[in-house]
Amino acid sequence: MNRSMLREKIFELLFRVEFNPIEDMPEQEELYATTGDVEFSKTDADYIRDKYEKIAEKLEEIDAAINEKTQGWDTGRMAKVDLTIIRLAVYEIKYDESVPTGVAINEAVELAKKYGQDGSPAFVNGVLAKFAQ
């Protein structure tokens, strides 16, 4: 699986945080890995789970950073898809040195085009541009 596909799978798993209590997420991780349309190699499954868990550990910090950068928006008002995409990209920008900022933003915009609403790509790009400065 290439990095874009892995990122998309991480997004799909991270999106479940919006609908499940954090204590249920280990079960959700297992369900995600064993059901669905794509078979994961052990390496890919480990990568997805590891990165998801690293992001989940920092959700409060990530949300605080998003709320600090956005004017007139906070994480409670954002569409859940957009918020999940932004969380993933902010993690990559702030904490994952293996992902260049431009790549994190571009990949987030592509996810927003695929999963978001009409205005999602522009919104996601606008929020993440504040992290690139």
N, C-alpha and C positions, 0 to 999 in steps of 0.2 A: 504494500500500500504506500502511495506517495504521501508527502507531508501535508498536502492540501486535503487529501482524503482522511488522513489521521486527524487533522484539525477539525474537519466536519464531524467526525465521530465523537471527538471530545466535546464539541458544541452540543451535539444531540444528548450526550450523557449529562453535561452540565445543565442543560435546559430542564432536566428532571428535578433539579433543586427547587425550582419554582412551585412544584406541585407535590413534593414529598418532604416530610420532616427530615432533618439532617440525620437523625438516628436510623431512619429507614434507607438511607442511601447505600450502605453496603449491600443490602438486598437488591436495590435498584441496579447497582453496578453488575451484580451477578446476572440478573435478568437481562440486562442490556447485552452482556457478553454472550449469553446463550440463546437469545432469540433475535429475530430480525432477518434482514435480507442479505447480510454479508457475513461470511465466515472470516473470523480473525485468526491470523497466525498467533502463536503464543507471544512472539515478540511484539506484534502490533497491539494485542490485547493488554500486555504489560505496559506498553508505552501510553496507551489511552488511559488506562486506570491510574498510572503514576502521575501523569500530567493533570488529570481531573482532580486527583486528591491534593496535589500541590495548589491548584487554584482554589479548591474548596476550603483549604486551610487559611487562605488569605482573603476570603470573600469580604469580611468586614473591612479590611484595609483597602481592598480594591474599590468597594462601594464608597468608602469615605473619600478616596482619591477622585472618583467620578463626581461625587457631589460637590467636591471642592472646585473642580474645573468647570462644571456646567452652570450656566446662568439661567434661572427660571425653570430649570428641570432638576429633578432629583431622581434617584433610582426607583422611588416609589411610584413615580408618574410615568416612567418609560414603559413602552411595550415590552413584554417579557422576552420576545425574540431579540429585539434590539439590545436590551439589557444584557442578555446572555452573550451575544456576540461582542459587545463592548467589554464585558468582564474578561472574556477570553483574550481579547487583544490587549487590554490593559495589563493583564498578567504577563503576556509575552513582552510587552514594551518595558515594563518595570522590573521583571524578575527573571526573564529567560534570555540570557545573553546570546544564545544560539540563534535567536530570531531577530533580524534587523527590524528596526521600527517601521520602515517603509513596507516591508513584507507583511508585518503584522497588520498594518492598516489596509493594505491592498487585499489581503486574504479576508479580513473582516468585511470589507465592502462587497466582496464576491459572495460571502455567506449571506449578507443582507439582501443582495439581489435575488438569491435563491430562496431564502426563507422569510424575508421580511415583506412589508407592505411597500407601496409605491414610493413613499418618501424615505424609506429605511436606509438605502445606500447613502443618500446625502446626509441624513441625520447621523448615522454611524461615523461617516467620514468627518463631519464637523466636530463631533465630540472627540474623536481620536486625534484630530489635528492639534488639539490643545495639549495633548500629551507629547507631541512631536517637537514642540517648541522648547 
